Amino acid sequence: MGNPRGPQMAQERGAGGEEPKDPENQGVGADVMRGPGGNGDLGAEGDLGGRPGIGATGPPNLPGALRWGLDESRQGIGTQGPLPCSFALAVSNKTVNLTEGFPYISLCGSFPPQSCIFSQFLNIGAAMVAWISVLRYVQFREWGIPKFPNRLCLGSGFLCALGASIVGNFQQTNELSMHLFGSFLAFVVGMAYFWTQLVLLRLAKPRAQPGAPWIEPLRLLLCGLCTALMVAMIVLHFWPRRSEAAVCEWSTAMLLFVLFGLLAVDFSDATGFAISLQSRPRSCPSGAAHLPSL
């Protein structure tokens, strides 16, 4: 006796002979958790490379916050306009006097109204740096970077973001010690964040790393130049040659912006990013719970 669903199934397959897709299996999880080739191969835990809940590619209907974070990381921290804006306001309202020397960034953002723009910009920038650090961590993990150095790199990115926020909220005229501590985190630890990335990429040599061959030498050149300017800034500050030290500080900050912007090359082939939380079934013992984490 023939199968009554035979003609119906043949009609559903269509001219291409493809099997009909089950609508119940076309959720976000099925789109997010793709294999390295994007062919739907799942790891041992049902995700990319056996890692639960996180995939390198995602559906086009990503949540707004995740899509915003990915777009901002692709663009880099290119919105450095508020820093020159704070400088221009400080000069125009005579908070700083250029005849006495070139001012530090912190001095330009110490008094209102430019201090408001300065704080707001650094707080937004700190959030963007933290989110970029998360994206970079996940990308490094997919490229096979070992867990401990990858987490060390992630932590340095978070500390850099924290330092930027502290610098913006604790002006040097109000709380100098906290302001200097935040500057250390933003500049020194931020520079260590990029040096750590260079070392990890050189050791791992991931095949999936996008970008032209000259991107890595350019990053190395920028990191070396940024480090040299940072050392010169400290030496000139205690010389004291404050104007020259301030020029080095501004140059270091701009180079850090460029380094963050260059990460857009690495994120150029990423189509999405999603984090999912797997709830433990009620029938499962508490000791067998498995919740994915970064």
C-alpha angles and dihedrals in degrees: 000000000000124000108260089209093055098094091041093052092046089052091049092052092059129195094314093060092231121152115251114257120240108238090212090063096051097083128127094272093059091052097042100048101065129150126248092276095044090244097124097259108154129207127233092281095043096264143082110310092349094299114134124233103358129090134179092224127047143184121276091246097066117162112273096247093051093046090048092051094049093047092048092049090051090053092046124209093311095142096092090134095105091065094060087040090057089048092051093049092048091052094044095051090042095242086135126033115215091197088067094051143292110300129234119246091248093054091054090054099044102089133049139293092023091044089065092054090044094053095044093049094049092047091053090044091051091054091049093049091051092050093046088051090055092049091048091050092054091045092051090050091054089050091056100255109161116258101242099051089041091055090045089056091047091051092051089052091052091049090051089053091048091050092052090052092048092050091052097046100039106054116200092242091058107033112007099175094054090043092055091047090053090048090054091052094045097046109025099033090038090055090047087054091063095041089053090052092051092051094047093048092048092051098042098038095196115208092213094061107125128210139070120302091252094061094083095049089047091054090048091051093048093047091050092047092046092050092049091050091049092053091046090050092056094045094047092047092059094038082059107242099132099173092054090045090052091052089053090050093052091046092050092051092050092049090052088054089052092050091053089047091054089063086076086078091059093046094046094097095045113106098183149336130218137178119203131187117219112211119216113246115245092238092054117095116247091243091060095056114130118191119175118235139177 
